[in-house]
Amino acid sequence: MADSLSWNEVEDYLDAHSEQLCDYVVRKAELAVINKWLVAHGFLTVMHPSRRSSGSLTCSPCVSPSSPVERSLDSPFAIDDDGHRHRRTNSKKHLRHNFAKAKSRSVFRTCEPATVSVAAEARRSSFRSMRKYSSLPPSSNYILCLLIESKVRLPQYETSTIEFKKELKTADDKAFFLDIVKDIANDLDLTSLTRKTTENLSLLLNADGASLFIVENTAAGKKILVSKVFDIHSGTNIYPVTSSEDNAVEVPWGKGILGYVAETGKPVILECASEDPRYNDEVDRITGYHTDSLLCMPVFNAYNEVVAVAQVINRSCEDSGDGRFTKTDEKLFETYLQFVGIAITNAQLMDTSRAEYERNRSLLEVTHDIFEEQTSLENVILKTLQRSQRLLKCERAAVLLIEDVGKPKGNAGNGSSSTPNGSITCVQQTVKFSRIFELNALAVVSVTNNGSTSGLVTGGKQLASSPHLMQLAEQVASSGDKLNIADSIEVEKGSSGNVRSLLAMPIRNSHFQIIGVAKIINKLSGQPFDENDEQLFEAFTIFCGLGINNTMMYQELEKANARQKVAIEVLSYHTAASDTDVDKLKNVQIPETVEWRLGSLTFDDFCLSGDQMAVAAVGMFKDLGLASRLRIDRETLLRWILTVKRNYRNVPYHNWRHAFNVAQVMFSLLVTCNMKETFSELECLAMFVGCLCHDLDHRGTNNAFQEKTGSALALLYGTQNTMEHHHFNHAVMILSSDSLNILRNLSSTEYSVVMNTLKQCILATDLTVYFQVRSRFVPLLTESDYDFEREEHREMLRSLMMTACDIAASTKPWDIQRRVAELVTSEFFDQGDLEKSKLKITPPALMDRDRKHELPLLQMRWIKNICLPLYEALSNVNPQMAPMRDGALQNMTHWAKLAATTHDPVSSASSNPARHNHMHHLHHRHHSLDQQPNNNNNTGGVSGEEEREAGDVVAPPHVEIYIDEAK
């Protein structure tokens, strides 16, 4: 008959008789079949137990291709579920996987594997056997993990099956009682202990069901009852536990029958539970179960404190006709709960020990991280945040660094402040945060105080920088107190979710000064941060402060070493002017500036020798009236000019001649164009001195080269305005000598004004600064909204005048412009040769000797995009500067004619047709500028296309500024 049935008919029959199918599977199915079903449904497989029982089955590790499972350690061969035999490998790859799996497991084990060979146990427990770790990198991190790995191995007692326990109870009550006591005696896991206890209580008292609730403390100091494994309980309201524990529920303290027993410590025995006013039939109504008799009793520890509450319901009528719990049952219940109390105490001590071990391990790893990584502030903070987030189990962690860490913020107290409603007290001091580091899962964000991102950004929203949380951080930084907010607080829209709980603490350095604030937000369990979290997080803030302090000290040491290296290099190359040179200059008659045409905007840059330029500089000081009115000593002025002259290196272009020519153009603007009337004497002094010093100690290489080579200058000054900062600091170094300080007769206020203006003027020679200033200045001209009585507007004008003087060679007569272009091109080619030989990279077009035929086209674009907008703007301010604009236009025409005769279309087209077409397009486009010279003169900034063109092709052949930095 079976042959006549189709499979569909069999399947329909099994669907209709699921109970018979379940019974058949329980009786007949092999473990291999069960494992196949588990794997198909995403569960862990089950290993062969020594005794077939549901309570003693041991789950195998998660099987995946990246984590192979050692199925048998006794045999060199293993058998898979399909019966295939394959050799277990001891390759380095498998050893690494095994090490990673061992590290991810809990450091405390509640049981040992059922089958472990002697060789495997020796390999696991022996510290001397290092072959397991021989394939790992020999770093201190792996060694530390090995050293701090827990060696604790807990004893194992195998649980008997329910059937065995029933048979044992029928045969021998005493043996049964001893067996269920042993069952819980060695179990140190509260979840497993709860499951065993409820099972044993049901058998012991012949009850339909049992439950066990453990007493726990909340963050607010209140007690609650928590069931690790919810079976059946009655007579109270229940609340799901907001954690990852399955089927766990909470019972309020003092509520219902369970709460009453926990609060009073008195047992409750009921014949009809539904008649008791404390009883709540919520569970009965949900499950359809009816509770009649009930026995509930507290569980005490050695100090007579209630640590749990146990409950059994509905006694069986097989041996008690009325189904009621008797005094004998109550006595037996009480006796067994004494052992349960001991087991719970031991398990809680084990949990405390495990948590303490994890805390100590984490703190030791944080200490290792701090002393291992001291070169990067970001890495130190990131590692600390990662470990604190992992150990404290929170959604977000953030560190906010105070802008000025040299000044203490707030008092030195270490009090505690708790604001349940999230209210903010008055902040006594203004606190500004310079950097914010926030960690949210895999998102790491570093933001500045104004909200703009900087540093490493890997997505995510900056919740820690929201205004409300910033106020809380400022409160912590000002008061020096920790802040623990337990209840919900309002967070504005777009702040990446609500803040349910927050813990913030100040970060202090070695001098106990507050240097930042650390925050953790939202525990994953949904509970507020408790006292243990506060203690652990405070330890993290201490280590974080030490790490930040050490990193800052290391960075300062690196800067000091770089500063020393630069100073030694400078001093070895430069010397101050000798007395002989000063005496020689004293005896030279200073000619009138008119004789040498120093006030002309078309001055010949090559008409004077080096010594004559020093004499002319003295004459310009004299005609400006700065030496007399500002009480500058003549001998000091002469010595200072000669020293500045000697502190320019012998490079093709950025030398003393270039500095003098820039100063001569500034003199012309101040005197001939009457711009001296717009500025004060102190400003004129700073601008003129800035022109003479703006390229001090120039090495013939640009800022990008310093960054690429990682030079000491880049390390000392950073990658923004590297050379400009060096030029200014070199000028300060010269002025710091008494015999060279031309400002020594100024008052402290005047000295401060001159030095601040001098720095601003020298930094303004960077093209990136020029673009920024021009984009703000031109709209003021267009709207006639400028007022040079305002310091802000005068500062912009000073910056543009510095740039105009620096690139003034593009406005000079053609023969001077062409000669300057050849000098600067020579210097650029020298840098390009260095990049080819030392850095092994292809230099930009303007620095590549192989592309020198492109120079005319590059110059055309340079004048159009950079020079003309500048001189047009200055001509609108003062029409007497219009000759500079006209000179630039004439030079652009000359470069266009030269481009038509010098570029090589044959070689370009034959080697690269696309390049030839591009060059032809550039020539055609710039040739049209002869007819429309002012197309772009009224715009305040450089368009995206123009800026890309400038960045791609040209750095001016007559200035120190480089287009690589303008992009």
Steps between C-alpha positions, in 0.01 A plus 500: 500500500791727568610461138164628379526824707652801335733734686241777494253273677760411763582866553132590535460226758799623700366857490168379635662289775777723630492348849570150367779642282657676799481183707662299223784751454571507873519120516670420170695799367880486507714793613630554145142564382441744786824687413397527136168656606682741737747611232222546244315730740805700614561339841812357661566129459505255790800287591474136616446494878629225724139438611197570281314772687343832417664663793853396416520570130792724416479743210790505261660825388355684205614328184615720217764481229708758685489313831549125446399276789730238645260208521736259666828568670580136561522395138684658211186444297156655539162383374245750377123468504501322164743238618797626297840472660750780463828584670490779760758759411746670734577776251585850611171623358301262721714589800424868447129423475514294818681782681237751386218269612661440839539873549133566419369243748416588857807497722307299758362161401209340680587157363770317311442325163364152533789334317843652547818308444798524729711647222242768425465591868878527536521722194224725635623536856875502459653844483832360377346354187521795261460311175133598494598864477817467292324612182381827657692826471744538793335820621443606858124491445492124436737432785280707731189306394678175578622617838165632626292208368307348787626161623184438704330169413174434679392151611230321307213291627293333235124549536277195510199467277150566630409135448800391703409739779142372509618141521751593770232678705274199481780266605679709766388843624832574672705414192269719293539794737879461499496485121306827456726669756808390304323620188514863616805491725761546228303718257633856507285642222181669622301420188588133503454488876150649470403243240625208709339633817154538347522151350611344827236683706225375273619141547567539872154634586304330220391841368387595152744787480758703687683829466801669659554877518839648593525824700690771312568871557420771246716805427269708718567270798161326485455125520319291241440130439636362171437156359789388283282224349126563522298183538165563675424736785181653628356776705684814379557737211791411273728718287738381226864551579667739252803283440612221276385225741221294351174459694629712788250713693501747788272520800474825698614488860209468744239442226293183481570176679862477386569861597332450838709193583820678392422809707381325817708182488192297592373199302154495343295181457162522330237237436314714248728767358229688314330594828807683635487879435871503420447254220501617139365262236681671210706193415199269535297707258786512247588130516154358575643336810315494834697531823349336807751424773815708539808489721742794498805526723806731530856380444753624756878526489744450788425852630126429515436735206242419235688422180216338306138391514387151391147398415323173413137469388229234469614195692425170327202303629666163444643480853282775654134468435408864547797647310608724787850567624551358850725599790726215397528653155577838658774347717649314203479815290680702767774237539581491130495878472781517753723326248359720224600807703857372527511428126361844413755670726783309334369582152468870588853500638614339178322766295664771710839334461449466125400865467794608713735291289363654180537849644859438606577341166355797314689750713822307445438500125427875510828554681676296234332702224604829660866409533509323162354793301631842596554656159137561403240668717219366282616139540534524878150645542350259249639192676383626839152571365478159338589318819272712718211450258559125490530454875227742608269378221378839383385631164731801476817630657660840447798706614499881477833681537512851642651763272760637745629208706766714663244679718299311760127489438285480807595404852701204606216337683378153431144520621197324359208664321187316395217671313213257443301754299792605282502861622812711446648711771664837438844469341745729668776494241500504123632173360586444135568158358757482224449139392229237543555127455186289485465125462172345390530133409741517199461875446787716623456875472738780582341844492606848592335739741293672234355173377712458189656162450871441509733209539362148455134484399335166431138600482237539765350810660671700770263445793764605755531843336130583523436830685330341801771239555768764444347700783514197726865447408577865571334462838721202584814680377420811704397331825735201492213277619376182338151502353271197493163555333274203552174615339422604142602847392389699200725496196438715197422356159781352299708392800506131413232388741391566856724499803359265761796506738827689513814486712759777466823554691789747475836391360801629691868515418795427728458844665134422581388760249187427300597450137177351368176315566417134436142388440322169453141493379219241519574160651410219265285342770285812522586543867666812644868501591553370855770548760718223354485670161604829660801342671613322186447804277693717744792261466473531122506880522814484714675281245368715216641810669838332540497392137409847374758662725775259388408543134505880526835487678634272227376736229654797679826309522487428129437867428784600732735264320384634163537856624850426621590337171371797301674747731831322473464483124415868478776611733755286319412667172436856601699748696423851602654793316856576603616832643710553187198477274307735726782757507528477124131571457523791745747673276285468190296806412134412481365632167155642453244242397409715201851454355452122482130523404404299810153652497416375152270205438714412195828490695766277341544202735852435375652848491661487848767277649460317832678771702313776317169336591598516870577871461170552316312323782644750748392783270144369482486478880615861509244626244217319675591689814492181705853517639462845653142494618520151652840563659686229311874516571698549178777251576242239608308561176813455287603185684146361473480563121839336441403204717172454313698512175738229626211280614373449147644190339669490163209355302408607145197713583382514864807692612590845628429662162142372499445624858635843410284522185188414702588769755561751217149441362354545849697826530350615171148419610541679833673808364420544131145367525444674835386181675703618799207725585273195545719326758663598825877534537515171690312323222729651235804387698362144532411484129841624385691276742273212394597548135872486584452191721221312323731235344777478762699174483308377196647169381378515139226242567131552569262392775390188313861384478543539878192285554602233251846464649380522862761765573568645842322819390181305423519323834558827684246723326254252352394473137308831484707813422815306586758728342312819590504408868869426472569837335317682779671304778835566338423873496407479868826319574698783339303765687552318830866602502561834675740622233247422226173600666382805308179499708661521843407866551131436448261469791358160585170590333670626185728196492198267523322683215805483273570131568138393446479698177838365388381141544178569314689661211750216459231230519300694241762413236355146492266465203237314702468806725473722193206303362318521832557873538408580140169313524404724794651828375363523146131488605572797729628694200206400285252618761715801605477370853866526599623730775874517559441648841403147602791278596348198325485681165849642539633152574350368176652792308842439658483133399413582140776762481755244627391258227507779240858587593605134510380427145576849364749365248202412280430875472852613413624575146525193276877459509495500883203263510669256260826500698317439829309213340826334399639527855197355672467228236858400573416471870188297426693264274753443778216392730357280227837330461503432877153348485607274214828388659410481871123450511475302175188688393402699194505872585228747394519650155657828610783308672564246224790588268348275237197731477670838501345586163165534686623799701341775281158338521535455873596864542197614302269306725681620812457866411135455404388301805723637774654835412233691311219459759739624769625810317153585375373497859788717620447741209142545617628585846766740372513593127871579539560122508351456152846483332553164670186363337597642161849354525358156576273520193791598277711211630216256436495616140875438471460150648223426250722594210786297644272200547405510133866472397652275768260212557582190298179364344677237291672321785201545727255368244715206399565392856159582649218629274274570798767716656544693174127568479499619861791740439332633183182560699691692767676715241175580320324585825769731633563668168146636519594684817670766287158615388323443837757565770255576781259207474570373845630806680182576688465164669603465859619142493645244265249272333534126538628463145750783537630372829546152356682649204726701728568198714570278200738716307665792667669633800603856428853522368561812705365427847557265786137392503423165339182390337513155657374668815228698322294204389 
